[in-house]
Amino acid sequence: MKIARRQMLQSAVAAALSARPCLAAAEAYPARPVRVVVGLPAGNSPDIVARVISAWLSEQLHQPFVVENRPGAATGIATEYIVNAPADGYTLLLALAGNAVNGWVYKLRYDFIRDIAPVASIGGIPLAMVINPSLPAKTVPEFIAYARANPGKINMGSSGNGSLPHILGALFEMKAGVDLLHVPYKESVFPDLLGGQIQLAFEPVPAVIGYIRSGKLRCLAVSTKTRLPLLPDIPAMDEFLPGYEATGWIGLGAPRDTPAPVIDTLNKAVNAGLADPKLQARLSNLGVVPDPMSPEQFKTFIAAETKKWGDVVKFAHIEAE
């Protein structure tokens, strides 16, 4: 009996000791540098946001969070890379609004909702509906009336088929009942928009605010549900087209099956940053409206965005170039 009891105690001690490294590893996350993969070139707004958030996470979690750019295929290269990465929390994706659109436009070898675990929402970059001042419209209702009187004659520029500016324009067409001529650009739309060769674009507020304030472009509305403190005199599109709401949202994702404690650690750290006045100010300067969510809330949000944009893609018959 004594020998059996001794063997039981030794087995229990051995099991406890073998479990300790696993527990320590789980508690120690992150124990080494973390990569944040961005599917766009360095220097644009989402990339800068990724670097701001990564710096915050580095400070809060005491390990380097390093941004790695893998541009191409409308962020598809970066996303597929994350899908195939180890689900250990050491390789993250800067998730973007375009991820909710790409599956409807491109033939992908992954399913964003199935294969990427939502980690944390960072916020949204509002877009503005801007027109060349040569158009007679001063308000959204006046523009709608003018567009209905001139179907297919107003040129709307964007950064390409299925791009966020294109999608926002298509949502406007769907809700306003107008027919615009889409003109995709590989380079900037602004030379032709300022010159009058195209008359309309939906562009991020940070990119157009200088043109709006100088009078070179006329802003008819912002894409958010409510007005922006940055442009308090510009109405929200929802004031004229109820239910119109869209932003270039940004968040963090991870490979499917990433452990819940890892996701929870990252989510709490990001949300703490979004509540920090200094970080809020930095994001505001980049045109980002912070929008903290739990992982489950972010998952629900992404699913709703994916359905919404799927309806728009089908309505506008948007296909890959």
N, C-alpha and C positions, 0 to 999 in steps of 0.2 A: 504493500500500500504506500509506504514511504517513497519507494523508488518511483512508482507511478505518479505520485503527487509531485515529486521533484521534477520528473520529466515534463509534466503539465506546466509547471512554473517556468521551466527553461524554455519551453515552446512559446509560452505567452510573452516572455521577455524578448525572445528572438523576433517574434512577430511585431512587437511594439518597436523594437529597434529598426527593423526593416521598413516599417511604415514611416519612421521619422524623416528620412530624406525626402520622401514624396511630399509629406506635409510641409517640410521646410521649403521645398522647391515651389509649392503652390503659394505659400505665404510670401516668398521672396520676389514674386513677379513685379517688375521686370528685373532679371538678374544679369542682363547683358543688353547691348544696344538694340533699339527697335527701328526698323525701316518703315517710312511712310511713303508709299509709292503714288506718284502723281502722273496721271495719263496725259498731261499737257506739258508744253515746253516751260522751262524756267522763266520767271519774270512776269507771267500774267497774274491776274487777280487770284484765282484759286491756288496757284503755286505759292504766292505770297502768304495767303491765309494758312496754307499748310505749314509754312515755315514759322509763322507766328504761334500757331497751336503747338507745333513740335517743340519750340523753345519753352513754352509753358509746361508741357508734359515732362520735358527733360528736367526742369527745375523742381517740379512737384514729385516726380517718381524716381529721381536720382539716378537716371540712366540716360544716355544720349538717344534722342529721337531724331533720326537722320532722314531728310527728304531725298528721295531718289526719283528722277524724272524718267518716265518711259512713255513718251508721246507716240501717237499714231493710232489709226483706225478709230477715230472718234472716241478715244480713251479705251478702246477695246483691247489693245495690247497690254496695258497696265492691269485692266480688270481680269483678263484671262490669266495673267501671271499670278495674281493674288488667289484666284480660284484654285490654282495648282500648287500653291505654297503650303508649307506645313501649318496646321491649325494650332499654333502654339502661342499666338499673340505677338510674335516678333516680326511679322510682316503685315502691315496694314495698308488699306486702300483709302485714298482720298475719294470718297464717293461723291458724285455730282449729279445734278438734275438730268444731265444727258444719259446717265445710266438707266433712267426710267423710260427713255425714248428709244435707245439703241436696239432693243429687242424687237421693236415693231418695224424698224427700218432696215436693219442688217441681219444677215444670217450668222448667228453667233454659235460658238461651240460651248456655250454655257448659258445658264439661266440666272440672271442677276438675283432675283428674289430667292431662288432655291440655293444658290451656291455662295452667296455673300451674306455673312451675318452682320446685321446692323449693330454698330457699336455706340455711336453718339452723333447727334445732330449738332452742327456748329451754328448754322444760320443761313440766311438767304441774301442774295444780292438782287435788289429790285431792278427791273428794267423800265425804260421809259419809251413811250410811243412818241417819236419825234418826226416832224415833217419839215420839208423845205418851205421857207416862208412864202415862196411864190404861190403855194396853194391858198385858195381863199378861205379855207376853214380855220376858225379860231377855237372851236370846241369839238369834242368827240361827236355830239349829235350833228353838227354842221359837216364834219368829215364824212359821217355815215351817209348823210343826204347827198353830198357831192359824189361819193363813191357809187352810190346806187344810180345816180344820173349818168355816171361814166364807167360802166362795168368793164373791167379788164384793161382800163387805161391808166390806172395808177400803179407805178412801179414800186414794189416793195423789195428792198435789198436785205440780204442776210449773209451770214458766213458759210452758207452751204445747205443743201437739202438735209432736212432732219436736224439741223442745228437748233439751239434754243431760240434764237431770234426768229427763225423760220416757223418754229412750232408756236410761238406766241402770236405771230402774225396769223397763222392758220386758225388758232383759237379765236382770234378777233373776227376773222371772216365768218366762222361758224356761228358765233353768237350775234354778230351784227347783221348777218345776211348780206354780205357784200362780196364782190369778186375782184381780187387784186391780182396783179401780175407779179409773180415771184421771180426775182433776179438773184441767183446765188453768186457769191464772190469768193475767190480763193484768197484775195488780199482784202484790205480794209474797204468797207463800204463808204467811208466818210468823204473821200474826194468827189465821188459821183453824187452823194447825197447833198453835200454843200454846193456842188455845181448845178444841181437840178436835173441831172440825168435820171436819177431815181428820186422819188418824192417822199418815201416813207421808210422807216426802219424801227425795229424794236431793239434797243441797245441798253447795256448795263448803265445805270445812272452815273457811276463814277466816270465812265467813258464819254458821257455827253453833257455833263453838268456845265462844263466851261462853255460849250457851244450854246447851251440854253441861256446862260447868264449874259452872254455877249450878243444874243439875238440872232446868231447865225442859224440856229435851228429853233423851231417852235415845238414846245412840249405840250401835248394835249392831255396826257394822263400818265400815271405810273401804274405798274402792274400789280401792286400790292392791294390788299383788301381795304386798307385805310391809307390816308395821306402820310407822307414822309415828313418828319421834322426838318429834314434837309431842304425840302421843297414844299413848304406848307401851303403855298397858293396853287399848287398843281393838284387837280382832283385825282382820286383813285378811279381806275377803270370800272370798278364795281358800282360806282355811283351812277353809271350809265348802262352798264351791262351786268346785271346782278349775277353773281357766281363767277365772274372773271377774276381769277387770282393766280398769279404765277411768279416764281422767283427762280433765280439760279442758285438753288440750295446746295449746301456743302455739308459733308459729314465725314465720319470715319466708318469703314467697314473692315471685316476680317474674313478669312476663309471659313467656310461652313464647318461646324463642329469645334470651333474655338471654345475652350472651356468657359462656362458662365462666370466663374470668379474673375477670370482675366478680363472679360468684357465689362463686368461690373466695376473693376478697378479703373479701367480706362474711362468709362462713362462718368464715374464720380469725379475724376480728375478734370475732364473736359467741362463738365457742368460747373465745377468750382471756378474754372477760368472764366466761363461766361457770366458768372456773378461778380467777378472782380472788376472794379471800376477802371483800373488801368488797362486791362486787357479789352474790356468793352470799348474804351476809347480808341485803342489801336485798330480793332475790327471796324469800328464806325468810320474811321479815316479811310478804310478800304472799301467802304460802301456796304459792309455786311451788317445785317440786322440779326443779332444773336437770337437763337431759338432753341434753348435746351430741351431735351427730351430724354425719357428712359429708353433703353433698347427696344422695349415692346412698343412704345409710342412711335419710335423712329421706324420700326418695321411696318406698323399700320400706315404711317404717313407715306412710306415708299410704295406700298401696295396701292394706295389711293392715287398717288401720282402716276404710277404705271398704267392704271386703268384709264385715268383721265387722258393721258397723252396717247394711249392706244386708240381711243375714240377719235381724237383729233387727226392722227395719222391716217386712219381709215377714211375720215371725212375728206381730207385734203389729197388723198391718194399719193402720199409722200413715199418715194422710193429712193434707195441709195443711188448716188451719182455713178 
